[in-house]
Every structure is written in structure tokens, then in C-alpha cells.
Amino acid sequence: MGELLRVAAPVGSCIAAFAALVVTILVWRRSRLTARLEVVRSLHAELISDSAAKARHTLGSLHWQNREINPDGTERGEVMCAYFAMLWRFEQLHAGRKVLLEEANGRRDVALKMLDEQVYTHVAEYVCTFPGIKEKLTESNRDDAVFDGAYVKTFDQLRASLADSFDDPEKKARLGAHTNNTEKCNCKCHEVSAKPPLPPQRPHGASV
């Protein structure tokens, strides 16, 4: 009996140690996933913040109405600010998504799958919006060039990486438009007749 107890004691200790290790790993994985999901929430929240909504409204109104930008007054400056504000938001999204990918060794875990589904519509919309708005900014004042090369390249990297993450051919197609200005874009904005710019807006309180 004593011999059996001497053998059972270390076995029991090993089992207890193994059980504690399993619990520790499970707790660590849960904590890690919670942290990753918080990053996902933060990245998505920036795209739907109040300031982002204002920038998206400014750009979306021009894009979906296919309206020219008035070079006079304040509109062109407001559009330029909104244009770069959205480019910078997508730059932030791309940086955060790259970190999540690297931490998971390139594997799309629950957090990455959730992020990709949440941001897909936003990215797909701007695949067409960004080149459209840049063209309107350029046409409104050819003496004031739009220097956005690095930011546009970052957005293109985000678009391409996101496209690689989906098996759905329709999603891949939407994320692949406007990459070289030669392919056809299925965006409905191209079906809208071009409209002239709005009259310049006078500062509040200015005399007529």
C-alpha cells in the first residue's frame, strides 16, 4: 500500500501541474483574444466616429452626386481636408490590421475575420471614391496639385490585402477596381450625370 502511495503521489502532482498549465494557457488565450477584439473595436470605431462621418458626408455628397468642386470660396479646402482625413484613417486601419496579422503569423483568427467583415464596405466604397475625388480636386484647380502618393499606396496595400482575405468573387471584384485606371468600375456613381459646382458660399455674416 505504501509503495502504491509513493508512486501515486508524483503522478498526481504531474496531473495537477498539467491541469494548471492547461488552465493557464486557456486563460492566456482568452485574454489575448479579448485584447485583439478590443483593437478591432477601436479600429472600426474610428471609421464610424462623428468626425469620420462628417468627412464621409463631404466626400460622399460629391462622389454620389457626381458634382464638380467649386474652386472659389471654402469648398475646395473642406474637400481637401476630408480627403486626407479619410486617407489617414485607412492608413491607421492598415497599420493596425498588419499588427494583428503579424501577431497571428498571417492567420486570420476570429478577431481578424471580424475586422475584415466590419471594414469591407468602407474600403470597397473608397476604392472608387478616392480616385473620383482626387480627379475633381485636380480639375477644380490645376495650379494646386494633390500630393497623396504615399497615402494612396498605403490604401492600395490595404485594399489588396483585404481582397486576398475573401473567397467571395464579388467582394474580390469590388476591392479590385480602380487599381490601374483601365478596368471598368461597377460603382453606380458612374451612371449619374455630371453636375456643375454649387455657388461659392459666403462666410457667415458677410455683406452681399
C-alpha positions as a LaTeX table, in Angstrom:
\begin{tabular}{lrrr}
\hline
Residue & $x$ (\AA) & $y$ (\AA) & $z$ (\AA) \\
\hline
Met1 & 0.00 & 0.00 & 0.00 \\
Gly2 & 2.82 & 2.32 & 0.95 \\
Glu3 & 4.59 & 1.59 & $-2.31$ \\
Leu4 & 1.43 & 2.42 & $-4.25$ \\
Leu5 & 1.07 & 5.73 & $-2.46$ \\
Arg6 & 4.71 & 6.60 & $-3.19$ \\
Val7 & 4.07 & 6.01 & $-6.91$ \\
Ala8 & 0.67 & 7.71 & $-6.98$ \\
Ala9 & 1.89 & 10.91 & $-5.28$ \\
Pro10 & 4.21 & 12.10 & $-8.06$ \\
Val11 & 1.71 & 11.01 & $-10.71$ \\
Gly12 & $-0.97$ & 13.08 & $-9.01$ \\
Ser13 & 1.41 & 16.01 & $-8.82$ \\
Cys14 & 2.12 & 15.72 & $-12.55$ \\
Ile15 & $-1.57$ & 15.61 & $-13.35$ \\
Ala16 & $-2.22$ & 18.66 & $-11.18$ \\
Ala17 & 0.66 & 20.54 & $-12.79$ \\
Phe18 & $-0.57$ & 19.64 & $-16.27$ \\
Ala19 & $-4.11$ & 20.75 & $-15.39$ \\
Ala20 & $-2.77$ & 24.06 & $-14.07$ \\
Leu21 & $-0.78$ & 24.54 & $-17.28$ \\
Val22 & $-3.86$ & 23.89 & $-19.41$ \\
Val23 & $-5.88$ & 26.39 & $-17.37$ \\
Thr24 & $-3.10$ & 28.95 & $-17.68$ \\
Ile25 & $-2.95$ & 28.53 & $-21.46$ \\
Leu26 & $-6.73$ & 28.81 & $-21.78$ \\
Val27 & $-6.78$ & 31.97 & $-19.66$ \\
Trp28 & $-3.90$ & 33.43 & $-21.70$ \\
Arg29 & $-5.64$ & 32.67 & $-24.99$ \\
Arg30 & $-8.86$ & 34.21 & $-23.75$ \\
Ser31 & $-7.06$ & 37.34 & $-22.55$ \\
Arg32 & $-5.18$ & 37.58 & $-25.85$ \\
Leu33 & $-8.38$ & 37.26 & $-27.87$ \\
Thr34 & $-10.07$ & 39.89 & $-25.69$ \\
Ala35 & $-7.18$ & 42.28 & $-26.32$ \\
Arg36 & $-7.27$ & 41.62 & $-30.07$ \\
Leu37 & $-11.03$ & 42.17 & $-30.19$ \\
Glu38 & $-10.55$ & 45.49 & $-28.40$ \\
Val39 & $-8.10$ & 46.54 & $-31.14$ \\
Val40 & $-10.71$ & 45.54 & $-33.73$ \\
Arg41 & $-13.36$ & 47.58 & $-31.94$ \\
Ser42 & $-11.05$ & 50.61 & $-31.79$ \\
Leu43 & $-10.08$ & 50.42 & $-35.48$ \\
His44 & $-13.69$ & 50.10 & $-36.60$ \\
Ala45 & $-14.87$ & 52.83 & $-34.22$ \\
Glu46 & $-12.55$ & 55.33 & $-35.88$ \\
Leu47 & $-14.24$ & 54.74 & $-39.24$ \\
Ile48 & $-17.70$ & 55.47 & $-37.81$ \\
Ser49 & $-16.78$ & 58.33 & $-35.46$ \\
Asp50 & $-18.55$ & 61.69 & $-35.69$ \\
Ser51 & $-15.54$ & 63.34 & $-37.34$ \\
Ala52 & $-15.28$ & 60.49 & $-39.85$ \\
Ala53 & $-18.99$ & 60.79 & $-40.59$ \\
Lys54 & $-18.55$ & 64.47 & $-41.46$ \\
Ala55 & $-15.62$ & 63.74 & $-43.77$ \\
Arg56 & $-17.50$ & 60.88 & $-45.41$ \\
His57 & $-20.54$ & 63.10 & $-45.95$ \\
Thr58 & $-18.40$ & 65.79 & $-47.59$ \\
Leu59 & $-16.78$ & 63.30 & $-49.96$ \\
Gly60 & $-19.85$ & 61.13 & $-50.47$ \\
Ser61 & $-22.05$ & 64.07 & $-51.49$ \\
Leu62 & $-19.62$ & 64.98 & $-54.26$ \\
His63 & $-18.97$ & 61.42 & $-55.34$ \\
Trp64 & $-22.51$ & 60.09 & $-55.48$ \\
Gln65 & $-23.94$ & 63.28 & $-56.99$ \\
Asn66 & $-21.04$ & 63.43 & $-59.47$ \\
Arg67 & $-20.75$ & 67.14 & $-58.79$ \\
Glu68 & $-17.76$ & 69.34 & $-59.58$ \\
Ile69 & $-15.93$ & 71.20 & $-56.83$ \\
Asn70 & $-16.20$ & 74.98 & $-56.76$ \\
Pro71 & $-12.64$ & 76.38 & $-56.69$ \\
Asp72 & $-13.91$ & 79.62 & $-55.15$ \\
Gly73 & $-14.86$ & 80.05 & $-51.52$ \\
Thr74 & $-14.18$ & 77.39 & $-48.91$ \\
Glu75 & $-15.45$ & 74.18 & $-50.52$ \\
Arg76 & $-12.19$ & 73.02 & $-52.10$ \\
Gly77 & $-10.32$ & 73.39 & $-48.81$ \\
Glu78 & $-13.01$ & 71.45 & $-46.95$ \\
Val79 & $-12.96$ & 68.68 & $-49.53$ \\
Met80 & $-9.16$ & 68.51 & $-49.39$ \\
Cys81 & $-9.23$ & 68.19 & $-45.59$ \\
Ala82 & $-11.90$ & 65.48 & $-45.73$ \\
Tyr83 & $-9.98$ & 63.63 & $-48.46$ \\
Phe84 & $-6.78$ & 63.40 & $-46.44$ \\
Ala85 & $-8.64$ & 62.74 & $-43.18$ \\
Met86 & $-10.12$ & 59.58 & $-44.68$ \\
Leu87 & $-6.82$ & 58.53 & $-46.25$ \\
Trp88 & $-5.17$ & 58.84 & $-42.83$ \\
Arg89 & $-7.92$ & 56.79 & $-41.21$ \\
Phe90 & $-7.36$ & 53.98 & $-43.67$ \\
Glu91 & $-3.61$ & 54.28 & $-43.07$ \\
Gln92 & $-4.30$ & 53.72 & $-39.36$ \\
Leu93 & $-6.56$ & 50.78 & $-40.19$ \\
His94 & $-3.88$ & 49.22 & $-42.40$ \\
Ala95 & $-1.23$ & 49.59 & $-39.68$ \\
Gly96 & $-3.48$ & 48.04 & $-37.03$ \\
Arg97 & $-4.52$ & 45.19 & $-39.30$ \\
Lys98 & $-0.87$ & 44.43 & $-40.16$ \\
Val99 & $-0.05$ & 44.12 & $-36.45$ \\
Leu100 & $-2.98$ & 41.74 & $-35.92$ \\
Leu101 & $-1.84$ & 39.65 & $-38.89$ \\
Glu102 & 1.77 & 39.51 & $-37.72$ \\
Glu103 & 0.76 & 38.52 & $-34.18$ \\
Ala104 & $-1.25$ & 35.64 & $-35.63$ \\
Asn105 & 1.55 & 34.61 & $-38.01$ \\
Gly106 & $-0.56$ & 35.57 & $-41.01$ \\
Arg107 & $-3.53$ & 33.50 & $-39.89$ \\
Arg108 & $-6.99$ & 35.09 & $-39.90$ \\
Asp109 & $-8.34$ & 34.31 & $-36.46$ \\
Val110 & $-11.71$ & 35.33 & $-35.02$ \\
Ala111 & $-10.54$ & 38.91 & $-34.46$ \\
Leu112 & $-9.22$ & 39.41 & $-38.00$ \\
Lys113 & $-12.27$ & 37.83 & $-39.59$ \\
Met114 & $-14.48$ & 40.16 & $-37.58$ \\
Leu115 & $-12.38$ & 43.21 & $-38.54$ \\
Asp116 & $-12.38$ & 42.33 & $-42.23$ \\
Glu117 & $-16.15$ & 41.90 & $-42.30$ \\
Gln118 & $-16.67$ & 45.19 & $-40.45$ \\
Val119 & $-14.41$ & 47.30 & $-42.66$ \\
Tyr120 & $-15.08$ & 45.65 & $-46.04$ \\
Thr121 & $-17.91$ & 48.00 & $-47.05$ \\
His122 & $-15.91$ & 51.08 & $-46.02$ \\
Val123 & $-12.83$ & 50.06 & $-48.00$ \\
Ala124 & $-14.84$ & 48.93 & $-51.04$ \\
Glu125 & $-16.65$ & 52.27 & $-51.15$ \\
Tyr126 & $-13.42$ & 54.26 & $-51.19$ \\
Val127 & $-11.81$ & 52.14 & $-53.90$ \\
Cys128 & $-13.93$ & 54.27 & $-56.22$ \\
Thr129 & $-14.38$ & 57.40 & $-54.07$ \\
Phe130 & $-10.70$ & 58.31 & $-53.65$ \\
Pro131 & $-9.75$ & 58.46 & $-57.36$ \\
Gly132 & $-13.03$ & 60.21 & $-58.14$ \\
Ile133 & $-12.49$ & 62.90 & $-55.52$ \\
Lys134 & $-8.84$ & 63.38 & $-56.50$ \\
Glu135 & $-9.88$ & 63.94 & $-60.10$ \\
Lys136 & $-12.42$ & 66.54 & $-59.00$ \\
Leu137 & $-9.85$ & 68.29 & $-56.79$ \\
Thr138 & $-7.37$ & 68.36 & $-59.67$ \\
Glu139 & $-9.91$ & 69.69 & $-62.15$ \\
Ser140 & $-11.02$ & 72.42 & $-59.75$ \\
Asn141 & $-7.51$ & 73.90 & $-59.52$ \\
Arg142 & $-4.67$ & 72.55 & $-61.63$ \\
Asp143 & $-2.25$ & 75.00 & $-60.02$ \\
Asp144 & $-2.67$ & 73.29 & $-56.63$ \\
Ala145 & $-1.54$ & 69.69 & $-57.02$ \\
Val146 & $-2.76$ & 66.94 & $-54.70$ \\
Phe147 & 0.28 & 65.22 & $-53.15$ \\
Asp148 & $-1.15$ & 61.98 & $-51.80$ \\
Gly149 & 1.18 & 59.34 & $-53.26$ \\
Ala150 & 2.30 & 57.60 & $-50.06$ \\
Tyr151 & $-1.19$ & 57.56 & $-48.56$ \\
Val152 & $-2.79$ & 56.23 & $-51.73$ \\
Lys153 & $-0.17$ & 53.45 & $-51.88$ \\
Thr154 & $-1.00$ & 52.52 & $-48.30$ \\
Phe155 & $-4.70$ & 52.37 & $-49.11$ \\
Asp156 & $-3.93$ & 50.21 & $-52.13$ \\
Gln157 & $-1.96$ & 47.83 & $-49.90$ \\
Leu158 & $-4.91$ & 47.64 & $-47.53$ \\
Arg159 & $-7.30$ & 47.02 & $-50.41$ \\
Ala160 & $-5.13$ & 44.25 & $-51.87$ \\
Ser161 & $-4.56$ & 42.55 & $-48.52$ \\
Leu162 & $-8.26$ & 42.65 & $-47.74$ \\
Ala163 & $-9.12$ & 41.25 & $-51.18$ \\
Asp164 & $-6.79$ & 38.30 & $-50.53$ \\
Ser165 & $-8.71$ & 37.52 & $-47.36$ \\
Phe166 & $-12.05$ & 36.86 & $-49.07$ \\
Asp167 & $-13.10$ & 33.89 & $-51.16$ \\
Asp168 & $-16.23$ & 35.65 & $-52.40$ \\
Pro169 & $-15.53$ & 36.66 & $-56.06$ \\
Glu170 & $-17.93$ & 39.60 & $-55.82$ \\
Lys171 & $-16.07$ & 41.05 & $-52.84$ \\
Lys172 & $-12.74$ & 40.50 & $-54.56$ \\
Ala173 & $-14.06$ & 42.30 & $-57.65$ \\
Arg174 & $-15.27$ & 45.31 & $-55.66$ \\
Leu175 & $-11.93$ & 45.59 & $-53.90$ \\
Gly176 & $-10.02$ & 45.28 & $-57.17$ \\
Ala177 & $-11.49$ & 48.19 & $-59.14$ \\
His178 & $-9.59$ & 51.36 & $-60.00$ \\
Thr179 & $-6.18$ & 49.81 & $-59.44$ \\
Asn180 & $-4.75$ & 50.88 & $-62.80$ \\
Asn181 & $-7.45$ & 53.16 & $-64.29$ \\
Thr182 & $-8.07$ & 50.75 & $-67.16$ \\
Glu183 & $-10.69$ & 48.32 & $-65.88$ \\
Lys184 & $-14.40$ & 49.04 & $-65.68$ \\
Cys185 & $-15.85$ & 50.01 & $-62.33$ \\
Asn186 & $-19.30$ & 48.77 & $-61.32$ \\
Cys187 & $-19.92$ & 51.66 & $-58.94$ \\
Lys188 & $-23.33$ & 53.27 & $-59.55$ \\
Cys189 & $-21.79$ & 56.74 & $-59.29$ \\
His190 & $-20.68$ & 56.47 & $-62.92$ \\
Glu191 & $-24.30$ & 56.31 & $-64.03$ \\
Val192 & $-25.02$ & 59.77 & $-62.60$ \\
Ser193 & $-24.77$ & 62.70 & $-64.99$ \\
Ala194 & $-22.10$ & 65.22 & $-64.06$ \\
Lys195 & $-23.39$ & 68.31 & $-62.25$ \\
Pro196 & $-21.89$ & 71.81 & $-62.09$ \\
Pro197 & $-20.39$ & 73.11 & $-58.84$ \\
Leu198 & $-22.52$ & 74.82 & $-56.22$ \\
Pro199 & $-22.29$ & 78.63 & $-55.96$ \\
Pro200 & $-19.49$ & 79.78 & $-53.64$ \\
Gln201 & $-20.57$ & 80.03 & $-50.01$ \\
Arg202 & $-20.08$ & 83.41 & $-48.36$ \\
Pro203 & $-18.72$ & 83.48 & $-44.81$ \\
His204 & $-21.48$ & 83.83 & $-42.21$ \\
Gly205 & $-22.30$ & 87.49 & $-41.62$ \\
Ala206 & $-20.51$ & 88.73 & $-44.74$ \\
Ser207 & $-22.19$ & 91.53 & $-46.67$ \\
Val208 & $-23.68$ & 90.79 & $-50.08$ \\
\hline
\end{tabular}
